[in-house]
Amino acid sequence: MAGPRTIHLTVNGAPREGWVEPRKLLVDFIREDLGLTGTHVGCEHGICGACTVLVNGEAARSCLMLAVQAAGAEVLTVEGLARDGTLHPLQEAFWEHHGLQCGFCTPGMLLTACDFLKDNPSPTEAEIREALSAVLCRCTGYQGIIKAVQAAAPKLRDAR
Amino acid sequence: MEALTPKLVGARVKRLEDRRLLTGQGSYVDDFRPPGLLHAAFLRSPHAHARIVRLDPAAARALPGVAAVATGAEIARLTRPVRALSKMKEYRVTSFPPLALGKVRFAGEAVAAVVAASRYVAEDGLDRILVDYEPLPAVSHMEAAMGAGAALLHEETGSNLLLAREFATGDVDSAIAGAAVVVRERFRFRRHTAVCLENRGCLAEYHEGTGLLTLRSATQCPGLVRDILADLLDLPEHRIRVIAADVGGGFGAKSSLYPEEITVAALALWLRRPVKWISDRREDLLATSQAWDEIVEAELALGADGTIVGLRAEVTADVGAYSIYPWTAAIEPVQTISFLPGPYRVPHYRAHARGVTTCKAPMGPYRGVGRPVAAFVMEGLMDRAARLLGLDPTELRLRNFIRPEDFPYKSPSGIVWDRAGFTETMLRARETLGYEAARAEQAQARAEGRWIGVGFASYVELTGIGSAIPVSPGMPVATGTEAATVRVDPSGTVTAIFGIASHGQGLETSLAQVVAEEMGLPLEHVRVVHGDTALSPYGTGTYASRSAVLAGGAGILAGRAVREKAFTIAAHLLEADPADLVVNGGRVAVRGTPDRGVTFREIANAAYSGARRLPRGMEPGLEATRFYDPYFGTASSATHAAIVEVDRETYEVTIRRYVVVEDCGRIINPLIVEGQVHGGVVQGAGAALLEEVVYDGAGQLLTGTLMDYLVPAATLVPTMEVHHVETPSPTALGGFRGMGEGGTIGAPAAIANAVADALSPLGIEVSELPITPERLFRAMPDSGGADRGSRA
């Protein structure tokens, strides 16, 4: 087995350094080494989407990446969404429209929606459902989540 | 004395727990890593049924970073095996060892545990354990398991039949023999599992100085787990603390005691180091409890006018390899026959249930427990009867509902239904759907050659069960009470502490609404604490749609006691009559003289100042603990309506509309109630169309990933239309009824009936769930499906 190596990356805007075994998953590095436990592990085979983070601005499943693959990358986790105590419009909308219950899928759902609305700022309901089918939620039946993303879309458009 | 604060119960309040969950600040089990933490991984049996001939952990123990390897024999020295007891007459008690002892009974059963510096190293250790198995014949089919010559799973019982129970009222045989119409069917509801997004997990720490064992667990039932751990580990109960902080979904699957919880606790005691285990999804699909797997042969007899005269059923359940604690293997099949008659007047009834052990993960409670199957069967029979009689299916239901003058109504299985709006939910569902227009559109679509169907399902369930009956039939563990402590601190803010646990239901918000309203305080003055046996008064946890009713009732009683004392103190301070006082926004004042008042802070301050500022003889302090027992429990009911289309080429079922009209009594928070309904319906839709745990004939799990066990994504169900009929419960304090499970009870039946309605011109009935495209294809008259058969 190859020995640990040093990686440098940017997480939520701050430079971070790690000393990781090559086999270590990015999600385990984020949670264990960086202590950012907001990113959750739901399936470890890329289906549930709970571990979704943004890597260089694109949604990525951090259970399907090795930490060493993120060397040099910019990573955004749920902890980086709110700025100076002000919630991101998606976080506000999820709160307002009951887009979460147990909260376990929520970080992956938020970051997936974040990435989606960048590409499609004025989506239809069908497009939102299609995009968010990348993340499984077992509590909400998705109804509150869909409403939340619909409500956040114009706010994010206006903020641009 | 009265409260003038704007109504909080019934208000659409945003949830108090959301901010931390939205910002990644939750505290799920895996978020804790105390100093010195060790990580456990479990070696799981690759065989469905085998004798363990030899288990050699030496190479694993030698691996750098491995702290210990525990075998079944070692854990057996530290704990007792779990034996789920029942008072049921025909019930055979079996043992469920934390780690397999001598033999394994399902693929995925834990055989050994490796504890190491990291999960990665612990899993390396698993690869180095040598086990010689002597395979035994797999018992994979519930009906074959009862036959002569089937291998015996539990030698101590002498039979694979673990339980049997019958309910009988009247003379059903004569009723059926003399009936104008009889419909029969063999229904098959396949095996399911909950798939909580957070896998199970636990973390145990033993503090030598205090002798205190703390178990953090992703459990719904910290109280139940604490009680049984004390027994299994032979520790005093007050030396065990079980904490369920944020829990990522439960749905019943986290309400049972699991082998990993016992093993991890025993390892922490043994090693004197914190030990954590977090399940991965493979382990979850292999070893978390499974559900609903039943064959139901049922007959419904009716008069020529559609009046039900009798119902007869035989239920066979595949309860898996072990009887799960504390609910036992009886929970699913006996609940099915308890609730089979539904919201209807059924004068003659006989139903018999059997639970059969096989080489599968144990069956346990899962959202709805027995009632999704019961509703699928009863509602399927009702539609068959309507077709045979040429009656509208909604009309047939309206003719047979228990009527207002019948309440309280004792069902033929012995459950007492309090006043509930069965007829109202059906009438509102028809109106919301635009029933006649929907039928007209269906006729038009049929003329165009499309397969469109409309399906209804009505059900009633018992929620908030008190001490009159155990939550699971025959179970000796008491589940009829909950308690609340309401504590006002000297600054006047309130901490309300409950023995229940919240794992997505928003109980931190709902219970704060109940307590704040009872006390006349603003919502933000009340903080709810739950899920910690060291902090709360005695309670068992959250399951069986009980927490709004039991904890809500306890919260009302404790809040009321504190408010009454606060008013007495206020009257003393204001030199007024308590009867003249009103409370508004945390301030108690003399009615009509708002200037003459004191704040809760001043009242609390006086309460803790002692006799100098209190009425003569009053005990200082401002807190109360109250227990609540709703005794019988209360009825919750709903009617679901679905419009579906079946694709003529792919046989895919698309849900076009979904309507729910439910009666959960007085609503605490509509936002939360609707969220529970939405989530429940989509789980039920998954059960109807997608989800199925599949084992092959050798007892191997074929659905071990989320690519194989399909749970609904955002595209499965369109925007649901949810309406409420608020019939306050006449029996439960506050008028609340439980409503966490209902969505999942109604949806499989409504969707099955809609699909059957769509295909009725072809003469196809739906008798098996999930309705996969493959099953529909095989059912087609020209598919040759009858010759190809399907898995039984």
Interface residues (C-beta under 8 A of the other chain):
Chain A: E21 R23 K24 R31 E32 L36 T37 G38 T39 H40 V41 G42 C43 E44 H45 I47 C48 A50 T77 V78 E79 L81 A82 L87 Q91 F94 W95 E96 H98 L100 Q101 C102 G103 F104 C105 T106 P107 L110 E125 I128 R129 E130 L132 S133 L136 C137 R138 C139 T140 G141 Y142 Q143 G144 I145 I146
Chain B: K14 R15 E17 D18 R19 L21 L22 T23 G24 Q25 G26 Y28 D30 D31 R33 Y120 A194 V195 C196 L197 E198 N199 D246 V247 G248 G249 F251 I278 D280 R281 H503 G504 Q505 G506 L671 I672 E674 G675 V677 H678 G679 G680 V681 V682 Q683 T705 L706 M707 V711 A713 A714 T715 V717 T719 M720 G743
